[in-house]
Amino acid sequence: MNDSPDSRDPKDQQLQTVRAPDPAGGPLTTDQGVTVDHTDDALAGGERGPTLMEDFHFREKITRFDHERIPERVVHARGAGAYGYFEPYESCAAFTKAAFLQDPSVRTPVFVRFSTVQGPRGSADTVRDVRGFATKFYTSEGNYDLVGNNFPVFFIQDGIKFPDFVHAVKPEPHNEIPTGASAHDTLWDFVSLQPETLHTIMWLMSDRAIPRSYRMMQGFGVHTFRFVTADGKGTFVKFHWKPKLGVHSLVWDEAQEVQGRDPDFNRRDLWDMIAAGHHPEYELGVQLVPEEDEHAFDFDLLDATKIIPEEQVPVRPIGRMVLNRNPDNFFAETEQVAFHTANVVPGIDFTNDPLLQARNFSYLDTQLIRLGGPNFPHLPVNRAVAPVRNNQRDGYHQGQIHRGTSYSPNSLGGGCPAIADPSDTSAYRHMAERVDGRKIRKRSPSFEDHYTQPALFWHSLADWERRHVIDAFRFELGKVQAMQVRTRTVEELAHVDGELAAAVADGIGVPRPAAVGTPSPRPSPALSFENNTGDGSISTRQIALLVTDGVTADRLSALKDALNGQGAMAEALAPHDGTVTGGDGEEVPVDRALPTVAAVLYDAVVVPDGTQLPDDAHGDAARRFVRNAYRHGKAVGGYGSGAGVVAALVPDAVATASVPDAVASSGSSTSGGSGGSGGDGPVVDRGVVTAGSGSDAFTEAFVEAVAAHRHWERPMPRG
Ligand code: HDD
């Protein structure tokens, strides 16, 4: 919470008026404000007697507890939220009159909720899944919700199929297995029968589905929306969020281990970074298509299973969003926030995308059951900053005291609230799009091509990304019991790419499908991770420095300072908390005890000069740490005697090639001492950086290896 009233944004000021009184301000009370002096024993008829009905404090306390839970979201139940602001780079008046997109000096408060889709509230963060990326802009013209995902496409084309899709992907109905995962029969049964899912399934099998951090993934509005100018001119628009830190993923093997080591991995990361002042930042970009070009594409703009390749219509940056404040209370804010695709402001309108049209019904409907009635817009996190005046009344949990009449027109209430004057350009007016047609239940033929864009995605990936996609298909389908479902899915994949289908078939024990004509569209480089690496910094990267008694203290602290100076978060990990004794007898502070963490929770590791890895459980833990970091493609560094330790731990191909001569001989796993002499290096091989001493050159090379995120050329665990 920002406690300085002057620096609070308008939303924070509003929230301040409803923050509960300071608990330190007086004694415990009941809900009625009656002071309580004893809350550990219920009122009873005698020391060993029955609890008395008249104990109103007991009854109130238990009743309130019994009613603490509300239904979780039917999808996107697991999430994490944060406040922040959005500011446009320049006026967007040429294509939209939306007030929050006009003035670069005006910051609009936002609340963002990130989520997984399939799992329940308590499920793990690092499952293979789509991530929700929902933003509520508290604009001066009312709330605007951009309820997007980290994929630019969706599984189905018409919202009427949403319950079918969700029933298929959710845990199986008889045993509620698996939690948070799509690797089961019903999802793949649905996919194999519903080719429109294929494009999004390709994204789901890619590393996009296991983001390293909510701060390192893109967001997409998915649908084609409409911008509208003050003079009523419409332009089709697709929204893109691009993270400043680039798009980065975990390795699947690692993601699975993180589920056990830290099920809160992504939400903890978001919270900790905001708390530490490393505010996540995203650029908002738009793809704009003039109305007259509506039919200029070989797909339908209204089809949410399609992207507009960025090479065809470039993404134009229009502003940035910074998340800088953690909520005060998870339930009150992150759980009770209610997004709705129909929360739009003047200047932003819908299209006839049938998925969007369905959503415009579903989100309002779901909040009524989830939040218990129609007054959820008054919940603090949902309240608009813009003034709200209307004749909506009563209902459960009415939190406001309305005065005067509640109908329109009225004369007794002075005609208030007045209807906006026709000349008032700030009023929301739907675009007067011409609608003309017969009532019909039929998918447009322009939605029929289900294979070209999955193939476009496939052909746009780097080799290592494709390997991961194949492995993911093999993993997921390998968990499917029904062989006919495996076979049917592979037959569908053959329409995307023959080699992909064959590679998957070989892994899951079904025949390779017969060759079919697969499309080979021109790749879209923007789809590959390799072209979304961000600012190339090591900001917020978690770097483990493995230390023990004997570590060379001055080099260690120079390295730590250098890494932290570039925004990384370097931590000294030792077998125990407290301090270790450096080579010259100095006390070296320990940030964390090694047994409480694991390599999968870090982005990189260094074995500094002087660190001892004896042949015991502590040494084993440290060795496992280095090997795991290596296996998952992370930067691994060693200098002085640490270079030898690294050499002994990582496979020969890397180690012997990369360790400077001067230190190769000191490379036993129990080596200590004060480091190598001469032949300083550094030597760099696929992200393994070794040097005779911890010089600035070592730091520089190591920073570069960390900035690369992962070194995919290394052999990685498959599956
Ligand atoms: Fe949805 C939640 C994103 C299609 C019905 N959806 C929800 C959330 C996100 C999305 C990010 C979580 C919001 C939060 O954090 O509270 N949904 C999408 C995207 C879609 C999409 C990007 C396709 C482009 N959704 C979709 C369809 C329907 C729904 C087609 C129904 C016809 N979605 C819901 C819902 C949820 C929801 C049932 C559950 C909780 C909630 O709304 O508030 O109404």
Residues whose N, C-alpha, C, O or C-beta is under 5 A from the ligand:
A	BS01	HDD	R73 V74 V75 H76 R113 S115 G132 F133 A134 V147 G148 N149 F154 G159 F162 V222 V337 F339 L355 A358 R359 S362 Y363 T366
